[in-house]
């Protein structure tokens, strides 16, 4: 078990950057010194700049577009509309339902309508303002609760339902002596990555285009771009540029097709880079949720049944709403043993901003409801709030609500016990105003300040689910360069700040024993690495790199076998030496390879998942589960509604910590995002209009908001996963927010059934 707090760090590296070490990241120093090249730093000689004209209306018919005046602006190279899209004017992560440029209708505020390329970004923006669009404003559906009403405006035909997931298990009408229920709402959260959307498209001599872009999934981007451009994949080549955070917001296209269209039209490189306000309109957000939950239990708190209705606002286009509904339904009752279940999860279209992937992917919203209700149940039966979770918590061998067996560690009770037993922060000191809610604002000297403690435990699937063929491709090359063995690993798996490049190097060093490992630039010249999402890359791309290294090692030993006249099974690769069964050195790697290189490419698939039954929701939908628990301690000024998070402690099972420092970084960062949703982060949408598209008005936790964290890491290896790993990045985002919300409820003694919790919710004003 690994310990960490904000005042101690992981022990120094004692190995050589192999599995279990924490080597320095190659991008780390550059990022903290401001020297790292992000996508917004891209540059090309003679490039021009692209900008997007966006709709000011949530729903309208486009009666006409006049670009004449825009074309007269000096320095303008091109002005494009939907008529200029050469292929299908449609794209989409799961369903191609979103136009590249709106042609007949706009369905949300900020939808792209036209593009301009010019020799200077200000020239392009000035020209875009001269485009005249004749809009016929239409009624908009902006309340997801009304989206399925018969008289609701239709966002798409035939209706506004994206998906209804129905899950039934056990008795049809179970009864229990204790029944608790609640309604809960979760606001729209933004990924708030620091690097806005950026890309550079360069027209190629073969008539194709090379796109350098910040993204999460190169090959799915390529597929969508090819459809829009009407080009084969060999003419549309993507290379990953420096990514300034992602968290799901880069799974969908942004500048991609637009920059390519402008580059192909002008014959010049075209750079597009959003400002912060445009970024809020240019990517998907976390789905807002409206939920109703009911638990029935025995008098000792043992769960008898659970019912839930979850309604997710998908906004104007499908994006990944279908899959988010799947997670909110199949995982939406938490890591508990529940014999009788009735779940209905819905995703609907509205004329609000599109919503899609964000860290936690449907489980975050549900966790706020099921953890709040677990506290209600504990109070109703007179059982401690930690104990009731332990009493009902999953264990290895249990079945979850879809009937799937949890076939690796499920340490729910242990995680809760760990966080409960961690040392508590010192008592409130009213003499130090820096430690009080409001801090040096001098709002209080302790009057009206109450302390609260809250707990939460959750679980999350790892990888894609419900029968999706999830895989990654790795190419590994081993050769001698300047008398030194060098391994080159090439995957298309996106590094978005999580440390995947370091993990790929660690795996190569471990499997091949070489010290020098080069990571090839991420691009589409190798097979797909899948999306950097669903906490999957260390598992799936790590599995692919491991398998490719094993294939390289086997090929080297086979070559050595032929030269030495000994069976390959009796040989071992030990760094740059070929050794026998007793450890004797038989040859050097240089002697075996000579001037040749050994290269192997492996497409690695994890064990399959399966679609769930459409009537019952039963089935083995997920490949792996990861568990986490949090304890939050807060001080609340109940008179002013101000909250200070004093401590946010956590325990998580990571299976195997490939890079312990990176694991801790993921847990700290994920916890910050969960805390942000609990207390401050929300995109305010009124009648389809975004009211706060800036970091002035959209608030995220800063270093001054984050409390000390005690982190305990368990390593219960999953026998089905490479090295026993579990996904790490998402669980802390899921369990941290509900713990903070529970602590605020504990301090205020108010139900607080909506997040983010605002001062007026606490004070009642």
ABEGO torsion letter per residue (X at the ends): XBBBBAABBBBBBABAGBBGBBBBBAAAAAAAAGABBBAAABBBBGBBBBBBBBBABABBBBAEBBAAAAAABBGBABBBBAAABABBBBBEAABBABBABBAABBABBGBBABBBBBABAAAAAAAAAABBBBBBBBBBBABAAAAABAABBBABOABABABBBBBBBEBABBBBABBBBBBBBBBBBBAGBABBBBBBBBBBAAGBBBBBBBBABAAAAAAAAAAAAGBBAAABBBBBBBBBEAGGAAABBBAAAAAAAAAAAAGBBBBBBBBAAAAAAABBBBBBBBBBBBBBBBAAGBBABBBBBBBBBAEABAEAAAAAAAAAAAAAAEBBBBABBBBBBBBBBBABBBBBBBBGGGAAAAAAAAAAAAAAAAAAAGBBAAAAAAAABBBBGBBBAAGBBBABBBBAAAAAAAAAABBBBBBBBAABAAABBGEAAGABAGBGBBBBBBBBBBBBBBEBBGGBBBBBBBBBBBBBBGGBBBBBBBBABBBAGAGAAAAAAAAAAAAAGBABBBBBBBBAABBBAEBBBGGAAAAAAAAAAAAAAAAAAAAAAAAAAAAAGBBAAABBBBEABBBBAAGBBABBAAAAAEABBBBBBBBBBBBBBBBBBAAAGBEBABABBBBBBBBBBBBBBAAAGBBBBABBBBBBBAGBBABAAAAAAAAAAAAAAAAAAAAABBBBBBGGBBABBBAAABBBBBAAABBBBBBBBBBBBBAABBGGBBBAAAAAAAAAAAAAAAAAAAAAGBAGABOBBBAAAAAGX
